[in-house]
């Protein structure tokens, strides 16, 4: 009996699995000089020669800004909620699923819940996320728990248990 041959579509690896693999490779190869990681957690204080992360707060709003050096790559966590982001300076290539898009500043975008992205800085860039902050907290642990899932399983659990008004 002949063997069934799978189509290319059946062989395609889903983006979330590719991202999980990429994160694992980055963690394994982290040297703090060319690759930085926080063992699968949010990296708040990366080496400034790669990326500088700044946090600001306004009533009901949490602002997370990345100052990315040219040729820097950032792998994001999975975003739990829809939010806005701005490219204030520079040029980036964003990979989100199978989409590869280059943006030049100034640029504004709305990201949907569940998005995870690879950001490559083609030039020195300033990338600004704008998140809601319903409790006006300045506790980064609380904000990161509220806005990010670190794995696809964690995101699925969040979706299955989230409140209607969330």
N, C-alpha and C positions, 0 to 999 in steps of 0.2 A: 504494500500500500504506500503511495507517495506521501512524503512529508509535507505538511502545510508550511508555506513560506509566509512569514509575517510581513506586512506592509511597513514602509518607513514610518507611517503614523503610529503603528502599533509598537515600534521599536523606540519611539521618541521618549526621552526621559523628561518628566514634568519639571517645570522651572523650579518649583519649591525643593525638589530633590537635588537639582543642580546647585541651588543656593546652599543647601545643607552640606553638600560635598565641598563646595568652595570655602565655606566657613571652617570646616574641619581642616582643610589644607592650610588655610591662613593661620589657624591656631597652632597647628603642628610646626609651621615654619616661622612663627613669630620670633623675631630677634630684637625687637624694640628699635631697630635702626631702619630697616627697609620694610618690615612687616610688623605691625603692632596689633595685639589682641588682648582681650580680657577673659580668656578661656570660655568664650561663648556668651559672655555677659556684655552689656553695653559698655563701651570704652569711653569713659568721661574725660580722661586726661591723656589723649594720645600724645606721642612726641610732637612738639610744636614744629619740628622741621618737616612733618608730614601734614598734620591737621591740628588746628587749634579749635576747641569747642568752647563756646560762650553761652551763658544762660542769662536771660532777662525775664522780668515779670511785670505785668500790668494787670489791672483788675480783670479777673476771669481769663487771663491769657498767659501762656507759657511760651517763650521764644527760645528756640535752640538754634544757634548759629554755628556753622562750620566754616572756618577759614582754611581752605584747601590749597596746598601748594601744587604747582604744575606737575602733572604725571602721577598724582595721588589717586588711589582707588579706595572707596569706602563701600563696605557691604553693610546695608542697613538691617535692622531688626524688622519684624513684620509689624506693620502699623495696625493697631486695633480699631482706630477710628479715622473717619474722613478728616482731612486737615488741609490747610493751604501751605504752600511753600513758594519762596521767591529766589531767583538767582539774581543777586544784587550786583555782582561783578564777575567777569570772566566768561568762561565757556566750559560746559560739561557735556559728556555723553552719558545718558541715562539708559540703563538696561532694566526693563521691568517685564518679566515674562519673556516673550520672544520679540518684544519691541525694543529697538535701538534708536534713540532719538538724540540729536545734538541740539542743545539750547545755548543761546548767547544772551548775556545780560543786556538789558533787563528782561526778565521773564517771570511770569506768574503761572502757577499751576495748582489744581486741586487734586490731591491724592485720595483714592478710595480706601476704605478699610480693607485689610488683607494684602495691601501692596507691600512688596519687599523689593528693594532695588540695589543695583550696583551703580555707583556714581564714579565716573572717571573725570578728573579735572584735566581738560586739554590745556588750560591756562590757569594761572592762579585765580581762584574763584571764591566767592562768598555765597554760601547756600544757607538760606534762612527758613526754618520750619516755624509755623505758627499753629500752636495747639490750644485747645480750650483747657482751662484750669478752673473747674467748677468750685473747688474748695479754696482757691487762692493760696495754695500751699507753695512753699519754696523748697520742700523736701524732694530732692531728685530721685530718691528711691521710690517714693510714692508716685511721682510723675511718670517715671519709667514703667512702673507696674501698671499704671492707668493706660499708658499709650502704646506699649510695645509687648509683643509676644516674641520669645526667643526661638521657638521652634514651631513647626507647622502643627504639631500635636497640641501645643499650648494654645495656639490660635483657635483650633477647632474646639477645644474645651471652652475657651472664652465665648465663642459664637454660640455654643450650645447652652451656655449658662447666663448669657447677658440679659440685662433688664431691658424691657421694651423701650424705655425713655433714654437709654444709654447712648 
